[in-house]
Amino acid sequence: MVVSIDPVPPSITSVQDLSNSKLGPNNPAQPGDVLNLLVNGLALPGSTIAPGRVHVKVGGRDTAAGSLHRRMARRTQFSSSWMLRSRRRSGSVDSLD
């Protein structure tokens, strides 16, 4: 018998602005903000990923990562930066996929 076990899919653990403040209901992102996503499980330790292969979907819009860096403290955690270009009204809520 052979059992194939897939790796756990990547997960976004935090969304921060450039001053490293966590975003949330009391600190929402605004169009034009550069955001940092902390993502666990994006790749195996020691592997590299081209930033163009990482995409974030906000409000149905697909956006490629502007940069991608491995976090030294956790070898499977990455930081991805990108600019929020949404033209949504302030206060509207979108999910990150």
N, C-alpha and C positions, 0 to 999 in steps of 0.2 A: 504494500500500500504506500502511495506517495501522497503527502499532504503539502500543498503549496500555501504558504502564509505570506500575504502581501504586507509590505510595510505600512505603518500608520500614515494616513495622509497628513500633509503639513497643516499647521494650525497657527493662526495669528494670535499672539499672546498679548500684544500691546500696540497701540497706535499713539505716537507722540508727535509734537510739533518740533521745530528746530531748537527750541529752548529746553527740550526733553520733558515738557509737561505732557502728561497723559491727557488724551482727548476723551470727552464724554459729554453727557447732557449739560453740564455746567461749563464746559470748555469746548464748544463745538469747533470743527474745522470750517474755514472760510475759503471761498474760491481764491486761488492764487497761493494758498499756503503750501509749503513743502512739508510733506508728512513722512515720518519714519515708521515703518512697520517692523515689529520684532516677530520673526516667524520661526517656529520650531519644526524640525523634521523635514526641512526642504531638501536636504541632500545628505548623503553618508559622510562621515568624517573623512577629511582629506580630499574630497572631490570638489571640483569647481563648477560653477554654473554661470553661463553668460547672462547678463542682466536682461537682454532682449527675450530670453525664454521665460521670464517671470512676468506675469500679468496680474493686475488688480482690477477687479470689476466694481465700480461704484455707480449705483443707480442705473445699472444696465450698460454703462459705458466701459469698454475695455481699454486699459492703459498699461503700457509697458513700464517696467521699473527703470528709473533713471540711473540708479546705482545699486550694487548688491555687495555686502561685506559680511564675511564670517565674523561672528562675535568670538573673541578669544576665550572668554570665560567659559563658554559652552560651545563645544565644537560642532554641534548640530543646529545652533541657532544663528540665523542670519538677520541682518538689518537691511531693509530695502527702502530707498528714498524715492519719492516721486512727487510731482506737483498736482494738486487738486485743481483741475480745470473746469469743473462742473459749473454750469450756469444756473444751478438750482437756487431757489429763494433761500435766504438765511432762515434757519430754523427748521427746514425740511429734513427729514431723516432718511438716510440711505444705508443699506447694508454693504459690508465689504465681503466679497467672495474670493 
